[in-house]
Amino acid sequence: MAKTQLNVRVDEGTARAARERALARGMSVNRYIEELVRQDTGEPGRTFVEAAADFMKQYESAFAEECAGPRGAEPEPREDRDRP
């Protein structure tokens, strides 16, 4: 896909935040801004699914441990589950 250059002026605080957020996500500021615009224009579903997949991958062992047991068996009650 062809790229178009877009110049944007923002205050220093916004520029700093964009740089920090992009760095934290391991991407360029250009890519970060592009992703924000895509999210704002109708691609939040894809972003949500990617984030959910990352979450599941990160906590896969915790889910497996929590759901382990004989098929059809109710999980053992934990004290913290019964608390409001």
GUGU-685709 format. One record per residue (C-alpha): residue number from 1; residue in three letters; x, y, z. Coordinates in steps of 0.02 Angstrom, whole numbers. Example, Ala and Ser with C-alpha at 12.3 -4.5 7.8 and 13.67 -1.06 7.14 Angstrom:
2
+-----+-----+--------+--------+--------+
!   n ! res !     px !     py !     pz !
+-----+-----+--------+--------+--------+
!   1 ! ALA !    615 !   -225 !    390 !
!   2 ! SER !    684 !    -53 !    357 !
+-----+-----+--------+--------+--------+
***
This chain:
84
+-----+-----+--------+--------+--------+
!   n ! res !     px !     py !     pz !
+-----+-----+--------+--------+--------+
!   1 ! MET !      0 !      0 !      0 !
!   2 ! ALA !     67 !    172 !    -47 !
!   3 ! LYS !    104 !    288 !     98 !
!   4 ! THR !     64 !    473 !    109 !
!   5 ! GLN !    161 !    591 !    219 !
!   6 ! LEU !     58 !    686 !    346 !
!   7 ! ASN !    131 !    824 !    455 !
!   8 ! VAL !     49 !    853 !    622 !
!   9 ! ARG !     89 !    981 !    756 !
!  10 ! VAL !     60 !    932 !    938 !
!  11 ! ASP !    118 !   1003 !   1103 !
!  12 ! GLU !    276 !    930 !   1182 !
!  13 ! GLY !    178 !    830 !   1311 !
!  14 ! THR !     76 !    744 !   1177 !
!  15 ! ALA !    232 !    710 !   1074 !
!  16 ! ARG !    321 !    637 !   1226 !
!  17 ! ALA !    171 !    527 !   1267 !
!  18 ! ALA !    163 !    464 !   1087 !
!  19 ! ARG !    348 !    421 !   1088 !
!  20 ! GLU !    334 !    332 !   1256 !
!  21 ! ARG !    180 !    232 !   1207 !
!  22 ! ALA !    255 !    182 !   1040 !
!  23 ! LEU !    416 !    128 !   1125 !
!  24 ! ALA !    319 !     27 !   1254 !
!  25 ! ARG !    229 !    -63 !   1112 !
!  26 ! GLY !    390 !    -92 !   1015 !
!  27 ! MET !    337 !     11 !    864 !
!  28 ! SER !    378 !    174 !    780 !
!  29 ! VAL !    280 !    332 !    819 !
!  30 ! ASN !    216 !    328 !    639 !
!  31 ! ARG !    149 !    152 !    662 !
!  32 ! TYR !     76 !    197 !    832 !
!  33 ! ILE !    -19 !    346 !    760 !
!  34 ! GLU !    -76 !    242 !    612 !
!  35 ! GLU !   -145 !    110 !    731 !
!  36 ! LEU !   -237 !    242 !    832 !
!  37 ! VAL !   -320 !    310 !    676 !
!  38 ! ARG !   -368 !    136 !    618 !
!  39 ! GLN !   -444 !     98 !    787 !
!  40 ! ASP !   -543 !    260 !    780 !
!  41 ! THR !   -607 !    225 !    605 !
!  42 ! GLY !   -682 !     54 !    633 !
!  43 ! GLU !   -552 !    -78 !    669 !
!  44 ! PRO !   -576 !    -96 !    857 !
!  45 ! GLY !   -641 !   -273 !    838 !
!  46 ! ARG !   -477 !   -333 !    766 !
!  47 ! THR !   -380 !   -241 !    900 !
!  48 ! PHE !   -489 !   -318 !   1035 !
!  49 ! VAL !   -466 !   -494 !    967 !
!  50 ! GLU !   -277 !   -471 !    959 !
!  51 ! ALA !   -273 !   -404 !   1137 !
!  52 ! ALA !   -382 !   -548 !   1197 !
!  53 ! ALA !   -270 !   -674 !   1111 !
!  54 ! ASP !   -116 !   -596 !   1192 !
!  55 ! PHE !   -203 !   -601 !   1362 !
!  56 ! MET !   -250 !   -785 !   1341 !
!  57 ! LYS !    -73 !   -829 !   1287 !
!  58 ! GLN !     -1 !   -737 !   1437 !
!  59 ! TYR !   -116 !   -823 !   1562 !
!  60 ! GLU !   -136 !   -990 !   1473 !
!  61 ! SER !    -55 !  -1090 !   1614 !
!  62 ! ALA !   -164 !  -1006 !   1745 !
!  63 ! PHE !   -322 !  -1047 !   1647 !
!  64 ! ALA !   -265 !  -1227 !   1620 !
!  65 ! GLU !   -228 !  -1247 !   1804 !
!  66 ! GLU !   -395 !  -1172 !   1855 !
!  67 ! CYS !   -494 !  -1279 !   1734 !
!  68 ! ALA !   -400 !  -1443 !   1764 !
!  69 ! GLY !   -496 !  -1590 !   1828 !
!  70 ! PRO !   -611 !  -1728 !   1767 !
!  71 ! ARG !   -727 !  -1681 !   1625 !
!  72 ! GLY !   -896 !  -1626 !   1685 !
!  73 ! ALA !   -838 !  -1607 !   1864 !
!  74 ! GLU !   -873 !  -1446 !   1955 !
!  75 ! PRO !   -717 !  -1350 !   2004 !
!  76 ! GLU !   -671 !  -1354 !   2186 !
!  77 ! PRO !   -745 !  -1202 !   2275 !
!  78 ! ARG !   -619 !  -1074 !   2331 !
!  79 ! GLU !   -645 !   -959 !   2477 !
!  80 ! ASP !   -622 !   -802 !   2373 !
!  81 ! ARG !   -758 !   -855 !   2249 !
!  82 ! ASP !   -891 !   -847 !   2383 !
!  83 ! ARG !   -846 !   -672 !   2439 !
!  84 ! PRO !   -941 !   -525 !   2365 !
+-----+-----+--------+--------+--------+
***
